[in-house]
Amino acid sequence: MHITLRQLEIFRAVAQYGRVTGAAESLHISQPAASMALSELEKHLGSLFDRNQGAGLKMNDSGRALLSKACELIDRAKELETQFSVNGSGSYECGSLILNASSTIGNNLLPKMLSQFQKSNPGIRIDLEIDNTRIIEQRLLDFKIDLAVVEGVCLHPDIEVSTWLEDELVVICSPDHPLANKGNIPLPSLSDELWVLREPGSGTRELFDEMIAPQLESPKVAMTLNRSEAVKQAVVDGVGIACISSLAAKSTLDTGHIATIGVTGLNLKRHFYLLTHKRKYRSTVFNQLCHFITDWQPF
């Protein structure tokens, strides 16, 4: 049996893109070359994908079993190449990782955190993308990213979850709202208010659906937006009230463009989480970033 790293790299790309064309483009090779490499790999290992006309390629059980092993071999090879190509001394000073973060964390914490990390580790490149928790969770399961920091709870058995920082949601409104900066407001009294919500799949929306929505009978939703900044702007413009992270709200509260509504008997504390795939190969660079994240304090 003669399996090459290039074949495994092409297999991984096809698994991630679901099509040979997309995989070939991502690796900057021709489609015939990618098809041939995949065909050779399947001659050795058997079929790795279910092929449905017009529906792309979907991994079968054999493909899923191979994916984590292929990713580990590719990552180990890249680690060796990077480690010894810098100065020939076996140094772990260089490398790259793909980090995903949910909106609140990515917009309010990570710029500062990653700036501090890269000052201490100038040879390590971090590619960051911001999305909602459920999308990020699936990317992690598909080995498309290395690690993630999110605000939503993750219960998938293949994902390792480490509790990170504490956060709290607040109910916000425009400064001229009748309840602006008032406290001891019973939650049911907000039943007639229009709400500006985060999109389904975000950690903020999940907490709203769990803790607030059941006490409002049928929440009146004025707008659904996929970024906290957009939610804040809608509140500033008087579209409705909202529930977002105190971290995301702080700068706009400080300027007086929004205000809070103090709701009585409502506990909206939560945690942020570091997510990693249990079968992900943990390179030295990977561990460096994980340790930095878990030890980092924003204040």
Backbone as CSV, one residue per row, in Angstrom:
resi,resn,N_x,N_y,N_z,CA_x,CA_y,CA_z,C_x,C_y,C_z
1,MET,0.846,-1.195,0.000,0.000,0.000,0.000,0.877,1.239,0.000
2,HIS,0.554,2.200,-0.874,1.342,3.431,-0.966,0.391,4.620,-0.950
3,ILE,0.215,5.180,0.245,-0.651,6.339,0.421,0.218,7.562,0.653
4,THR,-0.066,8.642,-0.057,0.742,9.846,0.071,0.003,10.912,0.882
5,LEU,0.782,11.819,1.444,0.184,12.942,2.163,-0.668,13.799,1.229
6,ARG,-0.230,13.895,-0.030,-0.985,14.703,-0.982,-2.375,14.109,-1.204
7,GLN,-2.462,12.786,-1.302,-3.766,12.140,-1.449,-4.658,12.426,-0.242
8,LEU,-4.073,12.349,0.943,-4.834,12.622,2.156,-5.266,14.087,2.225
9,GLU,-4.401,14.980,1.763,-4.742,16.401,1.747,-5.910,16.665,0.799
10,ILE,-5.898,16.007,-0.343,-6.996,16.155,-1.306,-8.276,15.532,-0.750
11,PHE,-8.147,14.365,-0.114,-9.313,13.752,0.533,-9.922,14.700,1.557
12,ARG,-9.084,15.316,2.394,-9.592,16.240,3.409,-10.312,17.425,2.766
13,ALA,-9.744,17.957,1.706,-10.362,19.101,1.032,-11.706,18.709,0.420
14,VAL,-11.791,17.529,-0.183,-13.061,17.066,-0.758,-14.095,16.873,0.355
15,ALA,-13.651,16.334,1.488,-14.561,16.154,2.619,-15.103,17.490,3.106
16,GLN,-14.271,18.513,3.088,-14.675,19.820,3.591,-15.551,20.586,2.604
17,TYR,-15.260,20.443,1.312,-15.997,21.209,0.305,-17.164,20.430,-0.291
18,GLY,-17.138,19.094,-0.186,-18.221,18.281,-0.717,-18.178,18.105,-2.221
19,ARG,-17.177,18.683,-2.875,-17.025,18.571,-4.327,-15.547,18.571,-4.686
20,VAL,-15.215,17.813,-5.716,-13.823,17.763,-6.157,-13.392,19.124,-6.699
21,THR,-14.317,19.815,-7.377,-13.987,21.123,-7.953,-13.556,22.102,-6.871
22,GLY,-14.339,22.204,-5.810,-14.002,23.115,-4.718,-12.701,22.740,-4.047
23,ALA,-12.475,21.427,-3.881,-11.234,20.970,-3.265,-10.031,21.342,-4.127
24,ALA,-10.158,21.125,-5.426,-9.060,21.446,-6.349,-8.738,22.927,-6.333
25,GLU,-9.766,23.758,-6.338,-9.545,25.207,-6.309,-8.858,25.636,-5.024
26,SER,-9.237,25.039,-3.905,-8.640,25.421,-2.628,-7.167,25.030,-2.546
27,LEU,-6.801,23.977,-3.263,-5.414,23.493,-3.241,-4.612,23.973,-4.445
28,HIS,-5.270,24.745,-5.321,-4.612,25.317,-6.513,-4.051,24.231,-7.435
29,ILE,-4.873,23.200,-7.650,-4.525,22.150,-8.600,-5.709,21.959,-9.547
30,SER,-5.491,21.195,-10.620,-6.573,20.976,-11.575,-7.562,19.952,-11.038
31,GLN,-8.803,20.014,-11.538,-9.804,19.055,-11.103,-9.422,17.617,-11.491
32,PRO,-8.925,17.375,-12.704,-8.508,16.003,-13.036,-7.441,15.470,-12.096
33,ALA,-6.487,16.327,-11.700,-5.433,15.876,-10.782,-6.023,15.504,-9.432
34,ALA,-6.980,16.287,-8.951,-7.622,15.979,-7.678,-8.446,14.697,-7.770
35,SER,-9.175,14.533,-8.874,-9.987,13.326,-9.073,-9.114,12.083,-9.129
36,MET,-7.983,12.198,-9.798,-7.081,11.048,-9.931,-6.509,10.659,-8.571
37,ALA,-6.097,11.665,-7.773,-5.530,11.374,-6.461,-6.560,10.715,-5.552
38,LEU,-7.806,11.215,-5.593,-8.863,10.624,-4.779,-9.160,9.199,-5.226
39,SER,-9.162,8.986,-6.535,-9.410,7.650,-7.074,-8.334,6.663,-6.625
40,GLU,-7.071,7.100,-6.652,-5.961,6.244,-6.216,-6.093,5.896,-4.734
41,LEU,-6.490,6.884,-3.930,-6.648,6.638,-2.497,-7.764,5.624,-2.249
42,GLU,-8.861,5.749,-2.988,-9.975,4.825,-2.802,-9.660,3.432,-3.333
43,LYS,-8.718,3.309,-4.246,-8.261,1.977,-4.680,-7.605,1.243,-3.519
44,HIS,-6.896,2.001,-2.677,-6.221,1.390,-1.532,-7.162,1.136,-0.369
45,LEU,-8.088,2.071,-0.124,-8.872,2.041,1.113,-10.340,1.701,0.918
46,GLY,-10.793,1.637,-0.331,-12.205,1.434,-0.588,-12.933,2.771,-0.684
47,SER,-14.207,2.717,-0.982,-14.995,3.939,-1.172,-15.042,4.766,0.112
48,LEU,-14.829,6.072,-0.049,-14.831,6.989,1.090,-16.003,7.963,1.052
49,PHE,-16.688,8.028,-0.096,-17.787,8.976,-0.279,-18.981,8.284,-0.926
50,ASP,-20.176,8.754,-0.564,-21.384,8.387,-1.289,-21.548,9.388,-2.419
51,ARG,-21.769,8.882,-3.620,-21.858,9.747,-4.799,-23.289,9.764,-5.295
52,ASN,-23.952,10.902,-5.103,-25.316,11.094,-5.577,-25.312,12.121,-6.692
53,GLN,-25.954,11.788,-7.801,-25.964,12.657,-8.972,-26.444,14.061,-8.610
54,GLY,-25.577,15.038,-8.843,-25.943,16.441,-8.626,-25.943,16.884,-7.175
55,ALA,-25.642,15.977,-6.244,-25.690,16.327,-4.820,-24.309,16.406,-4.196
56,GLY,-23.267,16.331,-5.008,-21.922,16.406,-4.465,-21.503,15.099,-3.816
57,LEU,-20.419,15.152,-3.056,-19.863,13.966,-2.400,-20.080,14.066,-0.899
58,LYS,-20.641,13.040,-0.321,-20.866,13.007,1.122,-20.113,11.830,1.711
59,MET,-19.307,12.091,2.737,-18.520,11.021,3.337,-19.396,9.876,3.849
60,ASN,-18.947,8.660,3.606,-19.594,7.496,4.211,-18.882,7.175,5.530
61,ASP,-19.222,6.043,6.134,-18.628,5.697,7.429,-17.113,5.546,7.343
62,SER,-16.624,4.977,6.249,-15.175,4.814,6.080,-14.489,6.170,5.973
63,GLY,-15.114,7.087,5.234,-14.555,8.432,5.098,-14.499,9.160,6.425
64,ARG,-15.567,9.042,7.213,-15.586,9.700,8.517,-14.532,9.121,9.452
65,ALA,-14.321,7.804,9.348,-13.297,7.173,10.179,-11.894,7.626,9.773
66,LEU,-11.711,7.899,8.496,-10.395,8.310,7.996,-10.097,9.775,8.286
67,LEU,-11.118,10.632,8.323,-10.896,12.076,8.335,-9.998,12.540,9.479
68,SER,-10.295,12.135,10.705,-9.488,12.616,11.831,-8.045,12.130,11.721
69,LYS,-7.855,10.897,11.227,-6.495,10.358,11.066,-5.740,11.095,9.970
70,ALA,-6.446,11.394,8.880,-5.815,12.138,7.788,-5.424,13.534,8.249
71,CYS,-6.320,14.197,8.974,-6.025,15.537,9.478,-4.820,15.517,10.413
72,GLU,-4.727,14.499,11.255,-3.590,14.413,12.178,-2.275,14.246,11.422
73,LEU,-2.259,13.364,10.428,-1.031,13.154,9.656,-0.609,14.427,8.926
74,ILE,-1.577,15.122,8.328,-1.279,16.369,7.604,-0.763,17.428,8.575
75,ASP,-1.419,17.544,9.717,-1.006,18.549,10.703,0.381,18.232,11.269
76,ARG,0.656,16.949,11.518,1.984,16.575,12.017,3.064,16.892,10.981
77,ALA,2.766,16.600,9.720,3.745,16.876,8.657,4.006,18.376,8.537
78,LYS,2.945,19.178,8.608,3.114,20.633,8.525,3.888,21.168,9.722
79,GLU,3.640,20.571,10.893,4.365,20.999,12.083,5.859,20.725,11.926
80,LEU,6.195,19.540,11.423,7.606,19.211,11.198,8.236,20.155,10.182
81,GLU,7.506,20.389,9.088,8.023,21.251,8.034,8.280,22.662,8.557
82,THR,7.316,23.193,9.312,7.464,24.535,9.865,8.568,24.593,10.905
83,GLN,8.598,23.588,11.762,9.556,23.571,12.859,11.001,23.597,12.368
84,PHE,11.300,22.830,11.324,12.681,22.697,10.887,13.046,23.585,9.700
85,SER,12.047,24.244,9.108,12.366,25.098,7.964,12.743,26.511,8.379
86,VAL,12.453,26.884,9.638,12.718,28.255,10.079,14.207,28.505,10.221
87,ASN,14.847,27.718,11.060,16.280,27.927,11.253,17.053,26.630,11.436
88,GLY,16.356,25.514,11.177,17.022,24.222,11.267,17.317,23.768,12.677
89,SER,16.809,24.480,13.671,17.152,24.175,15.055,16.066,23.390,15.783
90,GLY,14.972,23.091,15.077,13.873,22.391,15.732,13.054,23.305,16.615
91,SER,12.983,24.582,16.279,12.245,25.559,17.077,10.753,25.507,16.760
92,TYR,9.927,25.769,17.777,8.475,25.796,17.604,7.959,27.235,17.562
93,GLU,8.698,28.132,16.950,8.344,29.544,17.002,7.362,29.956,15.919
94,CYS,7.077,29.087,14.947,6.219,29.469,13.831,5.090,28.459,13.652
95,GLY,4.069,28.909,12.939,2.939,28.047,12.629,1.711,28.895,12.385
96,SER,0.594,28.232,12.110,-0.660,28.946,11.882,-1.819,28.113,12.394
97,LEU,-2.875,28.798,12.813,-4.069,28.142,13.327,-5.297,28.900,12.854
98,ILE,-6.419,28.180,12.750,-7.695,28.809,12.403,-8.566,28.804,13.651
99,LEU,-8.919,29.994,14.106,-9.735,30.182,15.299,-11.072,30.787,14.895
100,ASN,-12.156,30.225,15.400,-13.479,30.813,15.201,-14.014,31.314,16.537
101,ALA,-14.812,32.376,16.480,-15.403,32.933,17.696,-16.812,33.391,17.407
102,SER,-17.676,33.288,18.413,-19.019,33.846,18.268,-18.937,35.361,18.379
103,SER,-20.002,36.031,17.984,-19.983,37.474,17.742,-19.524,38.307,18.938
104,THR,-20.103,38.073,20.104,-19.763,38.883,21.274,-18.285,38.778,21.605
105,ILE,-17.768,37.560,21.587,-16.359,37.335,21.925,-15.446,37.878,20.834
106,GLY,-15.784,37.560,19.584,-14.932,37.951,18.473,-14.807,39.449,18.303
107,ASN,-15.888,40.170,18.552,-15.867,41.622,18.367,-15.346,42.384,19.573
108,ASN,-15.508,41.828,20.779,-15.209,42.607,21.978,-13.983,42.146,22.756
109,LEU,-13.581,40.890,22.614,-12.451,40.379,23.384,-11.238,39.992,22.534
110,LEU,-11.486,39.347,21.407,-10.373,38.743,20.681,-9.384,39.721,20.059
111,PRO,-9.802,40.883,19.566,-8.773,41.793,19.037,-7.667,42.087,20.053
112,LYS,-8.062,42.375,21.289,-7.080,42.645,22.345,-6.291,41.391,22.697
113,MET,-6.988,40.264,22.838,-6.328,39.034,23.240,-5.324,38.559,22.199
114,LEU,-5.723,38.557,20.928,-4.835,38.073,19.873,-3.663,39.019,19.664
115,SER,-3.881,40.309,19.890,-2.773,41.254,19.807,-1.718,40.925,20.848
116,GLN,-2.150,40.606,22.062,-1.211,40.246,23.120,-0.525,38.916,22.818
117,PHE,-1.281,37.965,22.285,-0.694,36.663,21.954,0.393,36.807,20.887
118,GLN,0.126,37.592,19.859,1.076,37.682,18.755,2.286,38.544,19.095
119,LYS,2.169,39.410,20.092,3.354,40.120,20.574,4.327,39.142,21.214
120,SER,3.790,38.136,21.898,4.629,37.119,22.545,5.022,36.002,21.585
121,ASN,4.256,35.840,20.507,4.487,34.754,19.551,4.416,35.298,18.129
122,PRO,5.365,36.131,17.723,5.265,36.833,16.435,5.304,35.924,15.212
123,GLY,5.795,34.703,15.366,5.868,33.801,14.222,4.620,32.974,14.010
124,ILE,3.637,33.097,14.902,2.417,32.297,14.809,1.297,33.161,14.241
125,ARG,0.705,32.708,13.132,-0.392,33.443,12.500,-1.729,32.834,12.911
126,ILE,-2.637,33.687,13.352,-3.980,33.237,13.732,-4.980,33.821,12.747
127,ASP,-5.720,32.956,12.058,-6.801,33.390,11.167,-8.111,33.293,11.939
128,LEU,-8.792,34.423,12.091,-10.017,34.480,12.895,-11.233,34.714,12.019
129,GLU,-12.286,33.958,12.294,-13.578,34.188,11.638,-14.665,34.196,12.693
130,ILE,-15.632,35.108,12.541,-16.707,35.271,13.515,-18.021,34.741,12.942
131,ASP,-18.710,33.914,13.722,-20.015,33.389,13.297,-20.789,32.983,14.540
132,ASN,-21.958,32.358,14.350,-22.702,31.969,15.547,-22.282,30.575,16.020
133,THR,-22.659,30.270,17.249,-22.151,29.076,17.929,-22.428,27.795,17.160
134,ARG,-23.643,27.613,16.641,-23.991,26.348,15.984,-23.199,26.141,14.695
135,ILE,-22.998,27.190,13.931,-22.186,27.068,12.706,-20.749,26.720,13.063
136,ILE,-20.211,27.375,14.078,-18.835,27.116,14.515,-18.687,25.687,15.010
137,GLU,-19.658,25.216,15.757,-19.627,23.844,16.260,-19.509,22.838,15.109
138,GLN,-20.260,23.049,14.032,-20.209,22.127,12.898,-18.856,22.200,12.186
139,ARG,-18.297,23.400,12.071,-16.965,23.516,11.453,-15.926,22.748,12.259
140,LEU,-16.044,22.804,13.570,-15.109,22.082,14.427,-15.257,20.576,14.223
141,LEU,-16.492,20.108,14.138,-16.747,18.679,13.923,-16.235,18.214,12.561
142,ASP,-16.251,19.108,11.571,-15.783,18.777,10.217,-14.287,18.999,10.038
143,PHE,-13.578,19.346,11.117,-12.134,19.599,11.079,-11.767,20.743,10.130
144,LYS,-12.674,21.700,9.972,-12.386,22.853,9.120,-11.631,23.939,9.883
145,ILE,-11.722,23.908,11.205,-11.036,24.886,12.042,-10.289,24.147,13.147
146,ASP,-9.405,24.863,13.831,-8.600,24.231,14.878,-9.257,24.309,16.253
147,LEU,-9.784,25.461,16.607,-10.421,25.630,17.910,-11.368,26.815,17.858
148,ALA,-12.155,26.964,18.930,-13.181,28.008,18.926,-13.434,28.509,20.332
149,VAL,-13.894,29.756,20.413,-14.383,30.316,21.678,-15.790,30.845,21.418
150,VAL,-16.756,30.368,22.198,-18.163,30.672,21.916,-18.917,30.986,23.199
151,GLU,-20.120,31.552,23.032,-20.963,31.880,24.172,-22.100,30.889,24.358
152,GLY,-22.346,30.051,23.362,-23.426,29.070,23.457,-22.939,27.770,24.068
153,VAL,-23.846,27.056,24.709,-23.515,25.760,25.311,-23.387,24.699,24.220
154,CYS,-22.364,23.876,24.320,-22.143,22.795,23.351,-22.126,21.467,24.095
155,LEU,-22.936,20.511,23.628,-23.060,19.213,24.304,-22.647,18.044,23.415
156,HIS,-22.035,18.317,22.261,-21.689,17.221,21.351,-20.594,16.351,21.967
157,PRO,-20.754,15.028,21.919,-19.784,14.138,22.582,-18.380,14.181,21.988
158,ASP,-18.218,14.650,20.754,-16.888,14.706,20.142,-16.148,16.011,20.425
159,ILE,-16.807,16.930,21.118,-16.196,18.235,21.382,-15.883,18.383,22.867
160,GLU,-14.647,18.761,23.137,-14.223,19.025,24.511,-14.520,20.488,24.839
161,VAL,-15.192,20.713,25.953,-15.629,22.057,26.342,-14.911,22.464,27.625
162,SER,-14.238,23.617,27.576,-13.575,24.169,28.769,-14.226,25.505,29.116
163,THR,-14.698,25.642,30.349,-15.294,26.900,30.789,-14.227,27.983,30.813
164,TRP,-14.553,29.152,30.269,-13.566,30.223,30.139,-13.957,31.410,31.019
165,LEU,-14.570,32.433,30.479,-14.887,33.651,31.220,-16.377,33.735,31.538
166,GLU,-16.702,34.544,32.542,-18.112,34.757,32.891,-18.635,36.014,32.215
167,ASP,-19.895,35.979,31.838,-20.536,37.114,31.184,-21.957,37.229,31.743
168,GLU,-22.609,38.339,31.452,-23.999,38.525,31.867,-24.728,39.317,30.797
169,LEU,-25.953,38.908,30.488,-26.768,39.649,29.535,-27.535,40.753,30.245
170,VAL,-27.802,41.825,29.498,-28.612,42.934,30.034,-29.712,43.264,29.030
171,VAL,-30.821,43.778,29.532,-31.909,44.249,28.669,-31.654,45.729,28.389
172,ILE,-31.626,46.096,27.112,-31.309,47.477,26.730,-32.472,48.103,25.964
173,CYS,-32.499,49.433,25.991,-33.534,50.196,25.285,-32.939,51.539,24.881
174,SER,-33.680,52.308,24.121,-33.226,53.650,23.766,-33.344,54.550,24.996
175,PRO,-32.530,55.617,25.074,-32.549,56.482,26.265,-33.900,57.155,26.529
176,ASP,-34.714,57.331,25.491,-36.001,57.987,25.693,-37.149,57.002,25.918
177,HIS,-36.816,55.732,26.103,-37.847,54.734,26.403,-38.388,54.982,27.810
178,PRO,-39.686,54.805,28.060,-40.276,55.066,29.390,-39.613,54.283,30.527
179,LEU,-39.004,53.125,30.213,-38.390,52.298,31.257,-36.872,52.463,31.327
180,ALA,-36.323,53.395,30.582,-34.872,53.584,30.536,-34.307,53.852,31.924
181,ASN,-33.309,53.019,32.289,-32.573,53.158,33.558,-33.441,52.942,34.792
182,LYS,-34.594,52.339,34.626,-35.436,52.004,35.769,-35.172,50.564,36.198
183,GLY,-35.370,50.290,37.486,-35.127,48.955,38.008,-36.377,48.315,38.554
184,ASN,-36.220,47.052,38.993,-37.315,46.286,39.593,-38.523,46.178,38.666
185,ILE,-38.259,46.001,37.381,-39.335,45.846,36.397,-39.658,44.356,36.252
186,PRO,-40.876,43.927,36.509,-41.235,42.504,36.325,-41.144,42.136,34.840
187,LEU,-40.569,40.997,34.568,-40.390,40.585,33.177,-41.716,40.516,32.408
188,PRO,-42.794,39.965,32.974,-44.054,39.903,32.212,-44.558,41.267,31.745
189,SER,-44.132,42.345,32.416,-44.595,43.678,32.004,-43.956,44.113,30.687
190,LEU,-42.978,43.332,30.193,-42.348,43.640,28.902,-43.002,42.868,27.751
191,SER,-44.117,42.225,28.027,-44.770,41.374,27.020,-45.230,42.147,25.794
192,ASP,-45.573,43.414,25.977,-46.059,44.207,24.841,-44.949,44.941,24.100
193,GLU,-43.719,44.804,24.565,-42.598,45.468,23.915,-42.194,44.751,22.630
194,LEU,-41.700,45.518,21.673,-41.094,44.926,20.480,-39.643,44.573,20.798
195,TRP,-39.217,43.382,20.371,-37.866,42.907,20.672,-37.018,42.834,19.402
196,VAL,-35.767,43.215,19.552,-34.767,43.016,18.500,-33.885,41.864,18.973
197,LEU,-33.881,40.765,18.224,-33.218,39.538,18.675,-32.013,39.173,17.807
198,ARG,-31.105,38.429,18.419,-30.055,37.779,17.645,-30.660,36.592,16.893
199,GLU,-29.921,36.095,15.912,-30.432,35.025,15.065,-30.422,33.675,15.788
200,PRO,-31.306,32.728,15.388,-31.254,31.378,15.952,-29.865,30.767,15.730
201,GLY,-29.367,30.083,16.748,-28.034,29.488,16.657,-26.996,30.266,17.435
202,SER,-27.311,31.521,17.795,-26.362,32.294,18.601,-26.587,31.971,20.072
203,GLY,-25.499,32.052,20.866,-25.617,31.776,22.286,-26.533,32.759,22.986
204,THR,-26.495,34.036,22.566,-27.358,35.058,23.154,-28.823,34.741,22.909
205,ARG,-29.145,34.311,21.681,-30.533,33.969,21.351,-30.984,32.746,22.147
206,GLU,-30.113,31.784,22.325,-30.486,30.584,23.068,-30.845,30.920,24.517
207,LEU,-30.085,31.828,25.128,-30.378,32.215,26.504,-31.685,33.007,26.574
208,PHE,-31.932,33.863,25.586,-33.206,34.593,25.530,-34.368,33.608,25.434
209,ASP,-34.238,32.632,24.520,-35.318,31.662,24.320,-35.571,30.824,25.573
210,GLU,-34.516,30.580,26.340,-34.639,29.738,27.527,-35.146,30.508,28.739
211,MET,-34.641,31.738,28.942,-34.893,32.450,30.187,-35.960,33.536,30.088
212,ILE,-36.108,34.171,28.925,-37.006,35.318,28.810,-38.293,34.985,28.069
213,ALA,-38.162,34.363,26.903,-39.327,34.111,26.060,-40.468,33.375,26.771
214,PRO,-40.185,32.346,27.598,-41.295,31.638,28.249,-42.134,32.513,29.173
215,GLN,-41.547,33.622,29.673,-42.293,34.500,30.590,-43.000,35.646,29.860
216,LEU,-42.867,35.684,28.547,-43.497,36.747,27.766,-44.692,36.243,26.978
217,GLU,-45.082,35.005,27.205,-46.167,34.354,26.462,-45.780,34.227,24.988
218,SER,-45.921,35.272,24.235,-45.541,35.238,22.814,-44.780,36.529,22.492
219,PRO,-43.424,36.488,22.555,-42.632,37.704,22.336,-42.925,38.341,20.974
220,LYS,-43.031,39.649,20.952,-43.254,40.384,19.713,-41.894,40.746,19.125
221,VAL,-41.552,40.091,18.025,-40.226,40.254,17.428,-40.297,41.281,16.308
222,ALA,-39.594,42.384,16.489,-39.556,43.428,15.461,-38.521,43.128,14.397
223,MET,-37.409,42.484,14.819,-36.295,42.293,13.889,-35.362,41.220,14.443
224,THR,-34.763,40.453,13.549,-33.749,39.467,13.920,-32.462,39.803,13.175
225,LEU,-31.365,39.959,13.909,-30.090,40.387,13.318,-28.966,39.462,13.778
226,ASN,-27.935,39.351,12.950,-26.890,38.371,13.262,-25.609,38.972,13.836
227,ARG,-25.670,40.204,14.310,-24.514,40.817,14.968,-24.997,41.697,16.121
228,SER,-24.260,41.678,17.217,-24.626,42.504,18.375,-24.591,43.988,18.035
229,GLU,-23.634,44.398,17.188,-23.545,45.800,16.804,-24.818,46.247,16.072
230,ALA,-25.331,45.373,15.222,-26.566,45.692,14.504,-27.754,45.757,15.458
231,VAL,-27.774,44.863,16.444,-28.845,44.892,17.446,-28.807,46.208,18.221
232,LYS,-27.624,46.607,18.651,-27.500,47.873,19.394,-27.978,49.059,18.559
233,GLN,-27.600,49.083,17.282,-27.989,50.208,16.435,-29.506,50.261,16.254
234,ALA,-30.124,49.088,16.129,-31.586,49.053,16.012,-32.247,49.599,17.269
235,VAL,-31.680,49.287,18.437,-32.210,49.813,19.695,-32.023,51.322,19.764
236,VAL,-30.829,51.797,19.362,-30.571,53.238,19.320,-31.603,53.940,18.440
237,ASP,-31.969,53.298,17.340,-32.924,53.891,16.390,-34.376,53.743,16.825
238,GLY,-34.590,53.102,17.981,-35.949,53.010,18.513,-36.785,51.886,17.944
239,VAL,-36.140,50.894,17.318,-36.892,49.779,16.733,-37.548,48.934,17.822
240,GLY,-36.853,48.768,18.951,-37.382,47.950,20.027,-36.372,47.825,21.142
241,ILE,-36.626,46.921,22.081,-35.670,46.637,23.149,-34.951,45.341,22.807
242,ALA,-33.875,45.042,23.536,-33.079,43.860,23.201,-32.409,43.315,24.447
243,CYS,-31.879,42.117,24.318,-31.117,41.480,25.386,-29.780,41.045,24.785
244,ILE,-28.695,41.689,25.235,-27.366,41.362,24.702,-26.355,41.303,25.834
245,SER,-25.155,40.882,25.510,-24.085,40.789,26.495,-23.747,42.171,27.059
246,SER,-23.506,42.223,28.366,-23.060,43.473,28.984,-21.730,43.919,28.386
247,LEU,-20.932,42.960,27.967,-19.650,43.255,27.329,-19.868,43.984,26.008
248,ALA,-20.831,43.500,25.212,-21.130,44.138,23.930,-21.826,45.481,24.114
249,ALA,-22.564,45.619,25.204,-23.344,46.847,25.421,-22.520,47.973,26.030
250,LYS,-21.408,47.647,26.677,-20.704,48.607,27.526,-20.354,49.921,26.829
251,SER,-19.714,49.856,25.668,-19.249,51.091,25.030,-20.415,52.005,24.656
252,THR,-21.534,51.440,24.215,-22.689,52.251,23.837,-23.432,52.762,25.056
253,LEU,-23.434,51.980,26.138,-24.000,52.469,27.393,-23.193,53.646,27.922
254,ASP,-21.866,53.547,27.820,-20.999,54.614,28.322,-21.228,55.940,27.593
255,THR,-21.613,55.871,26.319,-21.852,57.108,25.562,-23.257,57.650,25.773
256,GLY,-24.120,56.853,26.417,-25.480,57.306,26.664,-26.434,57.102,25.506
257,HIS,-25.998,56.375,24.476,-26.869,56.162,23.317,-27.897,55.056,23.553
258,ILE,-27.649,54.215,24.544,-28.644,53.234,24.966,-28.710,53.255,26.489
259,ALA,-29.749,52.640,27.034,-29.925,52.558,28.485,-30.324,51.124,28.835
260,THR,-30.312,50.801,30.103,-30.708,49.461,30.537,-32.073,49.497,31.208
261,ILE,-32.707,48.336,31.206,-33.945,48.125,31.964,-33.630,47.070,33.014
262,GLY,-33.743,47.432,34.272,-33.429,46.496,35.344,-34.606,45.574,35.615
263,VAL,-34.492,44.323,35.134,-35.595,43.366,35.275,-35.408,42.573,36.559
264,THR,-36.418,42.529,37.377,-36.315,41.865,38.667,-36.399,40.339,38.535
265,GLY,-35.636,39.651,39.395,-35.704,38.188,39.460,-35.212,37.461,38.230
266,LEU,-34.369,38.104,37.429,-33.896,37.494,36.179,-32.389,37.314,36.245
267,ASN,-31.938,36.067,36.238,-30.504,35.765,36.282,-30.021,35.424,34.874
268,LEU,-29.259,36.327,34.280,-28.790,36.121,32.911,-27.279,35.934,32.850
269,LYS,-26.701,35.406,33.939,-25.265,35.111,33.927,-25.012,33.870,33.072
270,ARG,-23.870,33.843,32.417,-23.490,32.705,31.582,-21.974,32.654,31.497
271,HIS,-21.461,31.661,30.795,-20.026,31.545,30.590,-19.697,31.544,29.101
272,PHE,-18.475,31.922,28.799,-17.897,31.691,27.482,-17.109,30.385,27.569
273,TYR,-16.964,29.714,26.411,-16.338,28.389,26.418,-15.272,28.274,25.323
274,LEU,-14.234,27.528,25.643,-13.230,27.134,24.665,-13.594,25.736,24.168
275,LEU,-13.735,25.591,22.841,-14.098,24.302,22.244,-12.944,23.738,21.424
276,THR,-12.674,22.457,21.597,-11.693,21.737,20.775,-12.257,20.367,20.427
277,HIS,-11.845,19.841,19.282,-12.286,18.494,18.887,-11.451,17.469,19.647
278,LYS,-12.099,16.481,20.219,-11.397,15.489,21.031,-10.368,14.694,20.232
279,ARG,-10.596,14.569,18.911,-9.661,13.785,18.085,-8.724,14.662,17.254
280,LYS,-8.703,15.940,17.551,-7.825,16.874,16.855,-6.385,16.699,17.345
281,TYR,-5.426,16.646,16.401,-4.015,16.578,16.789,-3.607,17.888,17.447
282,ARG,-2.997,17.806,18.611,-2.647,18.999,19.385,-1.158,19.292,19.233
283,SER,-0.860,20.110,18.273,0.525,20.509,18.033,0.991,21.432,19.150
284,THR,2.283,21.702,19.170,2.826,22.626,20.161,2.203,24.000,20.012
285,VAL,2.023,24.472,18.769,1.415,25.772,18.515,-0.039,25.773,18.996
286,PHE,-0.756,24.691,18.731,-2.141,24.539,19.180,-2.219,24.665,20.702
287,ASN,-1.338,23.942,21.398,-1.342,23.988,22.860,-0.950,25.360,23.389
288,GLN,-0.036,26.040,22.696,0.347,27.389,23.114,-0.856,28.318,23.123
289,LEU,-1.651,28.282,22.049,-2.807,29.165,21.972,-3.868,28.765,22.996
290,CYS,-4.111,27.470,23.155,-5.106,27.009,24.138,-4.745,27.482,25.546
291,HIS,-3.479,27.324,25.912,-3.049,27.730,27.249,-3.142,29.242,27.419
292,PHE,-2.821,29.978,26.356,-2.898,31.432,26.430,-4.350,31.869,26.641
293,ILE,-5.281,31.250,25.898,-6.687,31.615,26.016,-7.202,31.317,27.429
294,THR,-6.932,30.133,27.935,-7.474,29.756,29.250,-6.868,30.576,30.388
295,ASP,-5.642,31.058,30.207,-4.991,31.848,31.264,-5.265,33.351,31.135
296,TRP,-5.784,33.773,29.992,-5.916,35.209,29.716,-7.047,35.840,30.509
297,GLN,-6.779,37.023,31.048,-7.794,37.790,31.767,-7.946,39.141,31.082
298,PRO,-9.154,39.535,30.689,-9.338,40.774,29.909,-9.210,42.047,30.723
299,PHE,-9.369,41.951,32.055,-9.410,43.178,32.853,-8.306,43.176,33.895
